[in-house]
Amino acid sequence: MKWFLILFLLLFLTGRLPAQYLPADQARELIGNAKSPIEKFRGYRSLDRYYYTTGLYDSSAMMQKKMYTLAAGLKNDSLMAAVYRAIGNRYTTKSDYNYALNANFKGLEYAKTDENKAILYANLTYLYAITGNDQVALNYLKKSEAHGEFYMSTFNRSIFYGLVYNNLNKPDSALAYLQKAADLAAKYPDPTMTSILLAQTGKAYELKGYADLAEVYYKRVLAYCKIHNLASGQIRHGNLYCDFLIKSGNYAQARNIALENLAVARKAGITEGMGAVAEILRKVYAHTLNKDSAYYYAVMQIDYKDSVTNQKRLAEFQNLTFGQQLREIDEQTKADEAAERQEQNIQYALIAVGIITFILLFLLLSRSIITNTKVIEFLGILVLLIVFEFINLLVHPFLERLTNHSQVLMLLVLVGIAALLVPLHHRAEKWATKKLVEKNKAIRLAAARRTIEKLEGGE
C-alpha cells in the first residue's frame, strides 16, 4: 500500500509538471532540444507567457500559432484548451476584453478535465471582475470551485475571490482569500498572479483604512512588476497606487509614478494604459494649479480616448486576422492528414493488387494444380474492383480541382474510367480462361499418360 501511494504521488507530480512555466532562456533551450511534441509545446507555452506578460505581443502571437499547430496535429483537447487560454490571456493584457472572452469560451469547448474547466472559469472570473461585472465574476468563481481542488486553480481562485470582494467593498472577505493564496504562492511562482495578489492585498488594506500596510503592498507590487518586466501589471497596479497617493495627498509621488508608467505604456503600446495614466497626471497638475501641464494631459487623455477607438478598430482587424490564421493552420493540418491517409490507402491498394495478381499468375502458370474457371472469374473481378479503387484514389484530388468539387462531373469521369476498364477486364478474363483451359487439359493429359504407362507396366 505504501509503495502504491508513493507511485501515485510520483505520477501525479509528473503529470503536473507541464503546467509550470519555465524562464525564457530555459524555454528556448527546451524548444531546441525537445524530444517530443509535448516538450516543444511546453517550451512554446512558457515563452509565450513571457512574451505577453512583458508586452511583446507580436512574439506572443507567433508562439501561439506554433502551439496551435502542435495541438491540432496531436488532436489533444487539453493542449487546445491551453492554447485558447493563452490567447485569452494575451488579449486580456492588451485590454481586448471581448476577444479575450471569446478565446476563453472557445477553450471551454476543448476543456474535458475538471482542472482545465476550473482554470478557464477562473480566467473568465478575472475578465468580468476587471471590467466591473462583479456578480457575473462571482458566478464563474463558483463554477470554477465546483470543478475540483487543484493547488494551481485554488491559488488563482483565491486571488480572484479577493479581487471580486474588493470590488464589492468587502475587504475582510477579500483578505481571507488573499491570505489563502499567499500561503500557496511558493508552490506556484507565477509572476502575473503574484502581482495581482500583492496589488489586491494592498487594495484590501486601503479599504479597511490601514494606509501604512496598503502602501507597503503597493510599493512591493510596483517593485515586483519592474523586476519581472510586467508591463501591463505595472500600469494597472501602478494606477491603483497613484489613486491611493492622490487620496492621501501625496501628489508629487503620484506624479513620479504616473510619468514612469506612461513611458512603460508607450513602449508596450498599451493605449488604454496611456489614457488612464494621462488622467492621473491631469488630476495631479490640476491640484498643484499647474494649468499648462493640466491642460496638456487633459488633451492627451482626450486624444488617447479617440486613439483607443482607432486602436480598437486596428486590434479588431489584427485579431480577426489572427483567428483566420488559426483556421488556416487547422485546415492545413486536416489537409495533411487527408493526404497521409490517401497515401496509405494507395499503398494498401497496391499491395492488394500485387497479392491477387501473384495468386492469379501462380494458378495460371502452375503445372500441377487444376483450377476452376469460377475461381479465376472471382479473382479477376476482385482485381478489377481494387484497380478501379486504386485509380480513384490517385485521380480524386486532381478531379476535385479540375471539376471544382462538382459531384456530377466527378461521377461522369469515374464512369468513363470504368467504361475503359470493363472491356480490358473482359479481354484479360477471356485470355486467362483460355490459358486456364489449356493448362487444365495439359495437366489431365499428363495424368492420363502416367496412368496408361502404369497399367502397361503392370501387364
C-alpha positions in Angstrom: 0.0 0.0 0.0 2.9 2.3 0.9 4.6 1.8 -2.4 1.3 2.3 -4.3 0.8 5.7 -2.6 4.4 6.7 -3.5 3.9 5.7 -7.1 0.6 7.6 -7.3 2.2 10.8 -5.9 5.1 10.5 -8.4 2.7 10.0 -11.3 0.6 13.0 -10.1 3.6 15.3 -9.8 5.0 14.1 -13.1 1.6 14.9 -14.8 1.5 18.4 -13.3 5.0 19.5 -14.4 3.9 20.6 -17.8 1.6 23.1 -16.2 4.5 25.0 -14.8 6.1 27.8 -16.8 9.8 27.9 -17.4 12.0 31.0 -17.6 12.5 32.3 -21.1 16.1 31.0 -21.5 15.1 27.6 -20.3 12.1 27.6 -22.6 14.2 28.4 -25.7 16.6 25.6 -24.7 13.8 23.2 -24.3 12.4 24.1 -27.7 15.8 23.5 -29.4 16.4 20.1 -27.6 12.8 18.8 -27.4 12.5 15.1 -27.8 8.7 15.1 -28.2 6.0 17.4 -29.4 4.7 17.7 -25.8 8.1 19.0 -24.7 8.2 21.5 -27.5 4.7 22.6 -26.7 5.7 23.3 -23.1 8.7 25.4 -24.3 6.4 27.4 -26.6 3.9 27.9 -23.9 6.4 29.2 -21.4 8.0 31.5 -23.9 4.5 32.8 -24.9 3.8 33.5 -21.3 6.9 35.6 -21.0 6.1 37.5 -24.2 2.6 38.5 -23.4 3.3 39.4 -19.8 6.2 41.7 -20.9 4.2 43.4 -23.7 5.8 41.6 -26.6 2.5 40.8 -28.2 3.7 40.0 -31.8 6.1 37.4 -30.5 3.4 36.0 -28.3 1.1 35.6 -31.3 3.8 33.8 -33.1 4.3 31.3 -30.3 0.6 30.8 -30.0 0.4 29.8 -33.7 3.2 27.3 -33.2 1.3 25.9 -30.1 -1.9 25.7 -32.1 -0.1 23.8 -34.9 1.2 21.2 -32.5 -2.0 20.8 -30.6 -4.1 20.4 -33.7 -1.6 17.9 -35.2 -1.7 15.8 -32.0 -5.5 16.2 -31.7 -5.0 16.8 -28.0 -8.0 18.6 -26.4 -6.0 19.6 -23.2 -3.4 21.3 -25.4 -6.0 23.1 -27.4 -7.7 24.3 -24.2 -4.2 25.6 -23.1 -3.7 27.4 -26.5 -7.0 29.2 -26.3 -6.4 30.1 -22.6 -3.1 31.6 -23.7 -4.7 33.6 -26.5 -7.3 34.9 -24.0 -4.5 35.9 -21.6 -2.8 37.9 -24.4 -6.0 39.7 -25.3 -6.6 40.4 -21.6 -3.2 42.1 -21.1 -3.9 44.2 -24.2 -7.3 45.2 -22.8 -9.1 43.5 -25.8 -11.7 42.1 -23.5 -14.3 40.9 -26.0 -11.7 38.8 -27.8 -10.4 37.5 -24.5 -13.8 36.3 -23.6 -14.3 34.6 -26.9 -10.9 32.8 -26.6 -11.7 31.5 -23.2 -15.2 30.4 -24.2 -13.6 28.6 -27.1 -11.1 27.0 -24.7 -14.1 25.6 -22.7 -15.2 23.6 -25.8 -11.9 21.7 -25.5 -11.8 21.5 -21.7 -12.6 17.9 -20.8 -11.0 17.7 -17.4 -12.0 19.4 -14.2 -8.7 21.2 -13.9 -8.9 22.7 -17.4 -12.5 23.9 -16.7 -11.5 25.3 -13.3 -8.7 27.3 -14.8 -10.8 28.7 -17.7 -13.6 29.6 -15.4 -11.1 31.4 -13.2 -9.8 33.3 -16.2 -13.4 34.4 -17.0 -13.8 35.5 -13.4 -10.8 37.8 -13.8 -12.1 39.2 -17.0 -15.5 40.0 -15.6 -14.0 41.4 -12.4 -11.7 43.9 -14.0 -14.5 45.1 -16.3 -16.8 45.7 -13.3 -19.1 42.8 -13.8 -18.7 41.5 -10.3 -21.8 39.4 -9.9 -21.0 37.5 -13.2 -17.4 37.2 -12.0 -18.7 35.7 -8.7 -20.9 33.2 -10.6 -17.9 32.0 -12.6 -15.8 31.7 -9.5 -18.3 29.3 -8.0 -18.3 27.3 -11.3 -14.5 27.2 -11.1 -14.7 25.9 -7.5 -17.2 23.2 -8.4 -14.6 21.6 -10.7 -12.1 20.3 -8.2 -9.4 21.5 -5.8 -6.1 21.7 -7.6 -3.4 23.8 -5.9 -2.9 25.9 -9.1 -6.5 26.7 -9.6 -7.1 27.2 -5.9 -4.3 29.7 -5.9 -5.9 31.6 -8.8 -9.4 31.4 -7.5 -8.4 32.7 -4.1 -6.8 35.7 -5.7 -9.9 36.3 -7.8 -12.1 36.0 -4.8 -10.0 38.7 -3.2 -10.4 40.9 -6.3 -14.2 40.4 -6.5 -14.7 41.1 -2.8 -12.5 44.2 -3.0 -14.7 45.4 -5.9 -17.8 44.7 -3.7 -16.2 46.7 -0.9 -15.8 43.7 1.4 -12.2 43.8 2.4 -12.4 41.4 5.3 -13.6 38.6 2.9 -11.1 39.7 0.4 -8.2 39.4 2.9 -9.3 35.9 4.0 -8.9 34.6 0.4 -5.8 36.6 -0.3 -4.1 35.1 2.7 -5.0 31.7 1.5 -3.4 32.5 -1.9 -0.3 33.9 -0.1 0.1 30.5 1.6 0.2 28.8 -1.8 2.4 31.3 -3.6 5.6 29.4 -3.0 4.1 26.3 -4.8 3.0 28.4 -7.8 5.6 31.0 -8.6 3.6 32.8 -11.3 4.8 36.5 -11.6 1.5 37.7 -13.1 -0.7 36.1 -10.5 1.7 37.1 -7.7 1.5 40.7 -8.8 -2.3 40.6 -8.7 -2.1 39.1 -5.2 0.1 41.9 -3.9 -2.0 44.7 -5.5 -5.3 43.3 -4.2 -3.8 42.8 -0.8 -2.8 46.5 -0.8 -6.3 47.4 -2.0 -8.0 45.4 0.8 -5.9 47.2 3.4 -6.7 50.5 1.8 -10.4 49.8 2.0 -10.0 48.8 5.7 -8.3 52.1 6.4 -4.8 50.6 7.0 -3.0 53.1 4.9 0.5 52.1 6.1 0.0 48.5 5.2 -1.7 49.4 1.9 1.3 51.5 0.9 3.8 48.7 1.8 2.0 46.3 -0.6 1.6 48.9 -3.4 5.3 49.6 -3.3 6.0 45.9 -3.3 3.9 45.2 -6.3 5.5 48.0 -8.3 9.0 46.8 -7.5 7.9 43.3 -8.3 6.5 44.3 -11.7 9.7 46.1 -12.6 11.9 43.1 -11.6 9.8 40.7 -13.7 9.2 43.2 -16.5 5.4 43.0 -16.2 4.3 46.0 -18.4 0.6 45.6 -18.1 0.8 44.8 -14.4 3.0 47.8 -13.7 0.5 50.1 -15.4 -2.7 48.6 -13.9 -1.3 48.2 -10.4 0.6 51.5 -10.6 -2.7 53.3 -11.3 -4.2 51.8 -8.1 -1.2 53.1 -6.2 -1.5 56.5 -7.8 -5.2 56.8 -6.9 -4.2 55.8 -3.3 -1.5 58.5 -3.2 -3.8 61.2 -4.6 -6.4 60.4 -1.9 -3.6 60.6 0.6 -2.5 64.0 -0.7 0.9 62.7 -1.9 0.7 64.3 -5.4 4.4 64.5 -6.0 4.9 60.8 -5.7 1.8 60.1 -7.7 3.2 62.3 -10.5 6.6 60.5 -10.5 5.0 57.0 -10.6 2.5 58.1 -13.3 5.2 59.6 -15.5 7.2 56.3 -15.2 4.2 54.3 -16.1 3.4 56.5 -19.0 6.8 55.7 -20.5 6.1 51.9 -20.0 2.7 52.2 -21.6 4.1 54.0 -24.6 6.9 51.4 -25.0 4.5 48.5 -24.8 1.8 50.2 -27.0 -1.0 49.8 -24.4 -3.2 52.7 -25.4 -5.8 52.3 -22.7 -3.0 52.4 -20.1 -1.7 55.7 -21.5 -5.1 57.2 -21.3 -5.5 56.1 -17.7 -2.1 57.5 -16.7 -2.8 60.8 -18.5 -6.0 61.1 -16.4 -3.9 60.7 -13.2 -1.4 63.3 -14.3 -4.2 65.7 -15.2 -5.6 65.4 -11.6 -2.1 65.8 -10.2 -1.3 69.0 -12.1 -4.8 70.4 -11.6 -4.3 70.1 -7.9 -1.0 71.8 -8.0 -2.5 74.6 -10.1 -0.1 73.9 -13.0 -2.6 74.8 -15.6 -0.4 74.3 -18.6 0.5 70.8 -17.6 -3.0 70.0 -16.5 -4.3 71.2 -19.9 -1.6 69.2 -21.7 -2.6 65.9 -20.0 -6.3 66.7 -20.3 -5.8 67.0 -24.1 -3.6 63.8 -24.0 -6.4 62.0 -22.2 -8.9 63.0 -24.8 -6.6 62.2 -27.6 -5.9 58.7 -26.2 -9.7 58.1 -25.8 -10.0 58.9 -29.5 -6.9 56.8 -30.2 -8.4 53.9 -28.2 -11.3 53.9 -30.7 -8.9 53.8 -33.6 -6.7 51.2 -31.8 -9.8 49.1 -31.2 -10.5 49.1 -34.9 -6.9 48.1 -35.7 -7.0 45.5 -32.9 -10.2 44.1 -34.3 -8.6 43.8 -37.8 -5.5 42.1 -36.3 -7.5 39.8 -34.0 -9.7 38.7 -36.9 -6.6 38.1 -39.0 -5.1 36.0 -36.2 -8.3 34.0 -35.9 -8.2 33.3 -39.7 -4.6 32.3 -39.4 -5.5 29.7 -36.8 -8.3 28.4 -39.1 -5.8 28.1 -41.9 -3.5 26.1 -39.7 -6.4 23.9 -38.8 -7.3 23.4 -42.4 -3.7 22.7 -43.4 -3.5 20.1 -40.6 -6.6 18.4 -41.9 -5.3 18.5 -45.5 -2.0 16.9 -44.4 -3.9 14.2 -42.5 -6.1 13.6 -45.6 -3.0 13.4 -47.9 -1.4 10.9 -45.5 -4.5 8.8 -45.3 -4.7 8.8 -49.1 -1.1 7.8 -49.5 -1.7 4.9 -47.1 -4.8 3.8 -49.0 -2.9 3.8 -52.2 -0.2 1.7 -50.7 -2.8 -0.8 -49.4 -4.5 -0.9 -52.8 -1.1 -1.6 -54.5 -0.4 -4.4 -52.0 -3.8 -5.9 -52.6 -3.4 -5.8 -56.4 0.1 -7.3 -56.1 -1.1 -10.2 -53.9 -4.1 -11.1 -56.1 -2.1 -10.8 -59.3 0.5 -13.1 -57.9 -2.2 -15.6 -56.9 -3.7 -15.4 -60.4 -0.3 -15.9 -62.2 0.6 -18.7 -59.8 -2.7 -20.5 -60.6 -2.3 -19.9 -64.4 1.3 -20.9 -64.6 1.3 -23.8 -62.1 1.8 -27.1 -63.9 0.3 -29.3 -61.2 -2.8 -27.5 -59.9 -6.2 -27.9 -61.7 -8.2 -24.6 -61.2 -11.9 -24.0 -61.6 -12.7 -21.2 -64.0 -15.1 -19.7 -61.4 -12.1 -19.1 -59.1 -10.4 -17.2 -61.9 -13.5 -15.2 -62.7 -13.9 -14.2 -59.0 -10.3 -13.2 -58.6 -10.5 -11.2 -61.8 -13.5 -9.3 -60.6 -11.7 -8.6 -57.3 -8.7 -7.3 -59.2 -10.9 -5.1 -61.3 -12.6 -3.5 -58.3 -9.3 -2.9 -56.5 -7.7 -1.4 -59.6 -10.7 0.9 -60.0 -10.4 2.0 -56.4 -6.7 2.5 -56.8 -7.2 4.7 -59.8 -9.9 6.6 -57.9 -7.5 7.3 -55.0 -4.9 8.6 -57.4 -7.0 10.9 -59.5 -9.5 12.0 -56.9 -7.6 15.2 -55.7 -6.9 16.1 -59.3 -10.6 15.6 -60.3 -11.7 17.8 -57.3 -9.5 20.7 -58.6 -10.4 20.1 -62.2 -14.2 19.9 -61.7 -14.3 22.5 -58.8 -15.7 19.8 -56.5 -18.7 19.1 -58.8 -20.0 15.7 -57.8 -21.8 15.2 -61.2 -18.7 15.9 -63.3 -16.6 13.7 -61.0 -19.2 10.9 -61.3 -19.1 11.2 -65.1 -15.3 11.0 -65.2 -15.3 7.9 -63.0 -17.9 6.2 -65.1 -15.7 6.9 -68.2 -12.8 5.3 -66.4 -14.9 2.3 -65.5 -16.1 2.1 -69.2 -12.5 1.7 -70.2 -11.6 -0.8 -67.5 -14.5 -3.2 -68.1 -13.6 -4.1 -71.7 -9.9 -4.5 -70.7 -11.0 -6.7 -67.8 -13.2 -8.8 -70.2 -10.3 -9.4 -72.6 -7.9 -10.2 -69.7 -10.5 -12.6 -68.3 -11.0 -14.3 -71.7 -7.3 -14.7 -72.1 -6.9 -16.1 -68.6 -9.8 -18.5 -69.1 -8.3 -19.7 -72.3 -4.9 -20.2 -70.7 -6.5 -22.0 -67.8 -8.4 -24.4 -70.0 -5.2 -25.2 -72.0 -3.3 -25.7 -68.7 -6.0 -27.9 -67.2 -6.1 -30.0 -70.5 -2.3 -30.4 -70.3 -2.5 -31.5 -66.7 -5.2 -34.0 -67.4 -3.4 -35.4 -70.5 -0.2 -35.8 -68.5 -2.1 -37.5 -65.7 -3.8 -39.9 -68.2 -0.4 -40.8 -69.8 1.1 -41.6 -66.4 -2.0 -43.8 -65.7 -1.6 -45.7 -69.1 2.1 -46.2 -68.5 1.5 -47.7 -65.1 -1.2 -50.0 -66.5 1.0 -51.2 -69.3 3.9 -51.7 -66.9 1.7 -53.8 -64.7 0.5 -56.1 -67.5 
